[in-house]
Amino acid sequence: MNEPYYPEQGERQIPLGVKYETKPLWVEIELTFGVGATGAAIVVAAFEAFFIGTPVSYSRNKNYYGPHRHQLIKYKAVLQAVDRLAAAGWIKHYRQAQGNFGWQSAFEATPELIDTLQSILAGKPRLKLARLPQTTILRDENGKPIDYKRTRQIDRQDRKTEGFNEAISAADINHGDPSNVVAMPTLACPLARIHNKNFGRGGRYFSMGASWQNIKSEARRALTIDGEPVVELDFDGMHIAMLYAEAGLPLPRDCHDLPGWPRKLVKVATFTLINATNEMAARMSIAHSEHLGELAEPGSQEAIGKARALIEAIKHRHAPIAGQLHSDAGARLMRKDSDIAEAVMAELILRKGIVALPVHDSFLVPASKRDELEEAMTDAAYKIMGVYLSVSEAGTK
């Protein structure tokens, strides 16, 4: 099957990587599926992603492959394995047209692949998580990883990330439904810190495979860490709070409250404005938002008009920082929020031995460690920004 794949708005794709050491399965997978070591990594990635409900994305552009990738993720080997598995009916293949600069190609497991691999895995020990070839990644303006010169700062950053990964990999991170018995149930996954264009932009921690980051926020509430239910805390209006802090001004009370506009829409639109490179891009993104649906058909001319009016209302509401909106400030602010994330995880994971899972500006910990998480978040924000940012349970605001 070769048809385009267009993820739903807000869906987190799972990029193809090597999350598990699959060598113990190579012989059986080659005999059964007709693919080698790279194909084994693809089969396992498709299998695990099936239980999350999100296809695995990959690139058919040779420029996206290089020494920064795992040794099994090579251009020719990946394309040959994907095409062979698709032709044999083991995966559904969503191949994007050449020159498409939007979504990458993707694939997902068929029921036949799931049943067959479960039979192979039956009775075998759980596969070990693989070690990442790089935990600091620098990407160019097209999202292609590029080489960089190592520094002492990057070495220190990598040592911290490796410490985070060691603790996370040792944890048992599962869906809360005990009846969902899967041969590889853990959502534990190593992290890499990804920067955009230069090391002053981006820097957020991304899981390199199926993980807690790939599932919807509602599903995260049902996770367990080492058998204990989780709590997720996030910063309230983090980036807009940062812009006010940079301007030396206090954050207005309930900054997402605009009369006549749904609060969730205002929150999404404000985030979009902060991250957009120009007003047109922000307007079109907001006009296609599912959160605009109760006011107008997303993507319609009416929706574009509503988006324009909402942008003006947000600018008026936040006049002191309006000059920072749709100015590409988001990547710079992400560097700061990623520094905060590093500080939070260093305090909890490295100093206190508490597993903390980042979702960019929110964190999951065992519910019994809620107070420790809130303290670590507020302290880290003050350390990096010089101001205290408010924290609340995810989804409550």
C-alpha positions, 0 to 999 in steps of 0.5 A, a space after each residue: 500500500 502506497 498512499 499519503 499519510 497526513 497526521 491529525 493536528 497535534 499528533 506526534 509522529 514516531 521517527 524511525 530509530 533503533 530503540 531496542 537491541 534486536 540482534 537476538 531476533 535477526 535470524 527469525 525475522 529474516 526467515 519470517 519477514 525476509 529482511 535483515 538487521 535493518 528490517 528487524 529494527 523496522 518490524 519492531 518499531 512498527 510493532 510497538 507503534 501499533 499499540 500507541 496508534 501512531 505510524 512510524 515516520 521516515 525519510 526517503 531523502 538520502 540527505 537525511 542519513 549520515 554518521 549521526 544515525 544508528 548504524 542500522 539506519 542507512 538510506 539504502 537499507 531502510 528504503 529496501 526493507 520498507 519497500 520489501 515489507 510493504 510489497 509482502 503486505 507486512 506494513 501499510 506504507 504511506 509514501 509521500 510524493 518526491 519533493 513534498 516538504 510537508 510530512 515524511 513518508 510513514 508506515 504502520 504494522 498490519 494485523 498479520 505483522 502483529 500476530 507473527 511477531 508476538 509469536 516470535 517474542 512469546 517466551 523470550 526475555 524483554 528486549 534491551 533498550 539500545 544506546 543512542 549514537 548521539 544524545 545532542 543533535 543539531 539540525 539545519 533549517 530543513 530539519 536535517 541533522 548536521 555535524 558540529 564541533 564538540 565543546 566541553 559544554 556539550 560533553 557536560 550536557 551529554 553526560 547529564 542526558 546519559 544519566 537521565 537515559 540510564 534511569 529512564 531505561 531502568 524504569 518500567 513505564 507502562 499503560 495503566 490498563 493491566 489487560 493490555 498485555 504486550 510483548 514489549 509494553 514499556 514506554 521507556 525510551 532514551 532521550 536526545 536533546 535537539 537544537 535548531 540551526 544553532 545551539 541557542 535555539 531549540 534544545 528540547 528533549 525528544 524520545 527516540 522511539 515510541 514513548 510517553 511523548 507519543 501518546 495523547 495527554 489523556 492517555 498519559 494520565 493512565 501511565 504507571 512508573 514502576 507500578 505507581 500512577 503518575 501525576 503530570 505538572 506543567 508551567 502555566 503559559 510558559 513562553 508568554 511568561 518568559 516574554 513578560 519576564 524579559 520585558 521586566 513586567 509581571 504576567 497578566 492574571 489569566 493571560 488566556 482569558 479573552 471575552 468572546 473566545 474559547 479559552 483553549 483556542 486562545 491558548 493555542 493561538 497565543 502559542 502559535 503566534 509566539 512560534 510563527 515566523 510571520 503573521 500570515 503563517 500564524 493566521 493560517 495555522 490558527 484558521 486550520 486549528 480544530 479548536 476553531 471548529 465551534 466558531 467556523 469551519 477550519 480552513 474556510 474563509 470565515 475561519 481565516 477572518 476569525 483567526 485575523 480577529 483573534 490575532 488582533 485581540 491577542 495583540 491588544 491584550 498583550 500590547 507590551 510584548 506584541 512586538 515579539 509575536 510572530 517573530 520566530 521567538 519560539 526557538 529562542 524561548 525553547 532553548 530556555 525552557 529546555 535548560 529549565 527541563 535539564 535543571 528539573 531532571 538533574 535535580 530529580 533524576 540525578 540528585 534524588 533518584 526520582 524518575 521524571 519524564 519530560 514532555 517539553 514544558 511538563 513532566 511526569 513523575 510517580 504521584 507520590 513525588 508530586 511535591 518534589 516535582 513542583 519544587 524542582 520546577 519552580 526552582 529551575 524556572 527561577 534559576 534560569 529566568 530569574 522569576 517564579 513561574 506558576 505550575 499546575 496539573 496538566 489539563 486543568 487550565 
